[in-house]
């Protein structure tokens, strides 16, 4: 009987980022902070050789390849997060009722949305930093998932329901999202197989 083939990919880490592998938990430490993720539930094997992360899927199949490519995307985002961090810019927009936005410890209060008496509350996920400057809200942090979840919370809580959205354009909208850096091109090298 023939041995089943493996799928192997190698992800090269950036120079300024430290990599720690503890069983199946990967941790990246960089200039902006520390990001970690547990890959225990993924059906793959992780190895660390110098600063290269080697991912091995046991059976060569489409589901295994999908898990590997998803894991590679997570690892790339974690490397970029540790070195640069993420920055999302949102704009407060209203046409009928002047809306105000305030930040408390764990949530963002949206007052007078569509003339409502009680404020709407959006949770701040994890360690996301929120800066409110006039009509713009800047969300930044190390963990991409926490920053984007806070952005989604703000958009969903200010979604107009039961009215004509062409006329009621009130809400908080995402304008720009990117790495928190001025560098132009950042590439993380992924190689098929071992190196």
N, C-alpha and C positions, 0 to 999 in steps of 0.2 A: 504494500500500500504506500502511496506517495505522501510525503510530508506536505502539510498545507503551507502555503506561502504567507509571508508577512509583508506588511506595508510599513516602511520606515521613512520618517522625515526628520531633518535636523534644523532647528531654529537657532540662528546665531544671535547672541545678546549684544546690546550696545556696550561700548567701552565703559561708560560712567555708571553702569547699573550692576549692582551686586546680586547674584542669584543664589538662593538657598533651596535645596530640595530635601524635605523631610518626609520619607515614605512617598506618598502621592500628593503632598502639599507643597506647592511652589510659592516662594516668596521672593519678591523683587524689592530692593532698596535702592533709591536714587536720590537726586537732589530735591525733588518735591515731596518725597515721603516713601511710605512702604505700602505695598499691595500684595495680598496673598489670596490664593484660591486652592480649594481642595479638589483634586481630580480623582478621588477614590471611586466615585460612581461611574466614571467613564471606563469603558473596556479597553484600556490601553496601558502600556508600560512606559514610565518616564525614567530617563537616565540623565545624569549631568556629567559632561566631560569637558573640563576646563570651563568655558563660559557657554558651551553649546548644550542645548536641551535636545535630547534625542527621544522622539516619540515612536513607539512601536505598537502596531495593531496586529493581533495574532492571526486573524483569518483575512485573506484578501477578498473583500466583498464591498459592495456599495455602502451598506450601513457602517462598516468599519471605517471606510474612507470618509464618510460624512462626519463621524465622531472625531476623526483625526483633524480634518480641516476646521471644524468648529473649535477644537482645542487649540489649534495653531492661531486662529483669530483671537481667542481669549488671551493667549500668551503674548501676541504682538501688542494688543491693547494694554496689557499689564506692564510691558516693558516701556511703552510710550508714556503710560501714566506715571510710573516711578520717576522717569527722567524729566518730563515736561508738565504733566497735569493736564486737566481739561477745563475749558472755559466756554460757557453758554451765555449768549446775550438774548434777553427777551424784552419786548416792548409792550407797555401798557397802552391800550387803545380804547377810547370811548367816544361815542357820538351823542349820547343822550344825557347820561348821568355822570358827573365827574367822580371818578373812582380813585381811591387812595389805597396805597399798599404799605403795610408795616410788617416788620420782622420781630418775632418774639424768639424765645429760646429754641423751641422745636418745631415751630410752624410759622407760616406767612399768613397774615390777615388781609383780606381784600374787603374793604369797606365801601358801601354805597354802590355795589355792583347792580346795575339795572334798577337803582333806587331802592334796594332792599334795606330793611331796618337792621338786620343782624348781619355781622360780617361772615364771609365764607373763609374757611380755614384749609390751607394746603400744608401737608406735612413736609418737613425737610428730612430727606433720607440720609442716614449716616452722618459723615463729617463734612457735608457740603457747606461751603461758605457762601453766604448771600449778601450782596451789596446792592442797595437800592439808591439810585441817583436820579431824582426827578421821575421821568416816565420810563426809565430803563432799569431793568433788573439784571445783574450780572451774577451768575452761578458759577462757582469754580470749586475744584477739588481734585483729589488724587484718583479716586475710584470712578471710572466712567459710568458704571451702572448706577451708582448713587446720585451722581450729578444729573444724568438723563432721567432718572425716576422722579427727582424733584421737579424737573422741567415738565414732565408729563403730568404730575400732580397739579401744577399751576394751570396748565392748559385745560385739563379736564374739569377742574373746579370752576373755571370761568367760561365753560361752553354754554352758548345761548341755546335754550330749549323752549319750544312752544311759541317762538316768534320767528319772523322772517329774517334769516341771517344776512340777506342782502341789505337790509335796512339797519338792523341792529348788529353793528360790527364791534360791539364792546367785547373786550376780552384781553387776555395776555397771550401774546404770540411770540414764537421763537423766530429770531432774526438770523442769528449766526451761531455756529458751533464749530469748535476746532480745538487743536492743541493750544496750550497756553505758552506759545513760543513765537518768535519772529523768524525762525529758520525756515528756509524754503522747502527743501526736499529731504525727507527723512525716510530711509529705507531699512527694513529689517530683512536680512537675507534668510530665505527658507530653501533648503536643499533636499531633493528627493534622495533618500538613502543615507548612509553614514558617511562621515568625512574622516 
